[in-house]
Amino acid sequence: MDVIKSITSGVVTLSIGFAILGIPTFFRVNHLYEYSMNFFTTFWNTDATFDFIIVGAGSAGAVLANRLSENFS
């Protein structure tokens, strides 16, 4: 009887944990997915041109991006 009681209490604890953590996580992930899809749709539908593309934003990439973003003639 104690085994069944401990199993059911564990299941209840997991169910409550899922309700507290799982449901808000689902809505957050869903929101991020919708945001990213809207961002990429907007991005690809523009006629944007770029002079430079910097891959990586480490210490060197950040300095390079800063230098290239200065107003130059």
Residue pairs with C-beta under 8 A, 6 or more apart in sequence:
51 68
52 68
54 61
54 64
54 65
54 68
55 61
57 65
